Amino acid sequence: MRVLLFAAALSCCLLLAPSRSNAQSDLDQLDKKFIHYFEKVMPGWKHERGEPFGKSENVLIQFWYSSDTSVKISVVMHHSGNEARDALEQFARTDPKRQTLKNIGDEAYAVGFAQSNIVLRKGKCVIYVSARADAPAELKLIQEQRLEFEKKEMQRWSKEFAKHAADAADGP
């Protein structure tokens, strides 16, 4: 009996191991697609690959930087489009002030501070995009103007990167 249980447990481990490595391979491939795509459409931006908190699996994190702006893209790869749709719906329900966005991925929402964070689904991926923008010092804005400028920039860059991320996820 113990031999059968051990054999069953070993079989499960062997079946799951390729799935994990395939998921990592898919994420590495997606990372390369994003880098290639963004370097082409957003020349001059620098990038780094981040590490998921707690070594989460099926998560890709990228950071993109320009002089006054940084953008974080987090991608959670699900097993299916339906699973991704369910995860996005569950996430969207947590923000009653969410705004539905058109023409970004399969479905998308603006959420959070100043509606400047974008969460979207493209196939089996749920993609989270958030931007941080600083007003250039040479603009010499008063505090209220600075805050308004930065909100608009955060919204603009989040949307632009969300559209590009959806297009890149589609590409070859």
C-alpha positions, 0 to 999 in steps of 0.5 A: 500500500505504501509503495502504491502511495509513494508511486502515486505521489512521485507520478504527481510530482513528475507530472507537475514538474514539467508544467512548472518549467513550461510556465517559467519557459512561457514567462521567459518567452513573454519577457523577451517578447515584451523587451523586443516590442517595447524597445522598438516602440518606446526607444530610450526607455531602460528596463529591468526584470523584477522578482515576484514577491515570495517567489510566486510562480507564473508571474513576470515583473518588468520595470521600465524607466525614463528620466521622470517616469517609471512603469511597472508591468506585472503579468500573471499567467493563468492556465486558461483564458477562462481562469484569467477572466475569472481572476480579472472579474474577482479583482475588478469587484474589489474597486467599486470606482473602477472604470471600464476601458475600451480597446485595450486587451480582451477587457480592461479597467482603470483602478486605484489612485486617479484611475492611473492603474490599469488591469487587463486580460489578454488571453490567459494573461492578466496584466497589471500596469502602474506608472509613477511620474514626477513633474520636471523641476524646470516646470516650476509648478505650484503643489496643486499644479504639480499633483495634477500634472503627475496624475495625468502623466501617470494615467497617460503612461499606464494606458500607453504601456497597457496597450503596448503590453496587450499588443506585445502579448499577442505578437510572435 
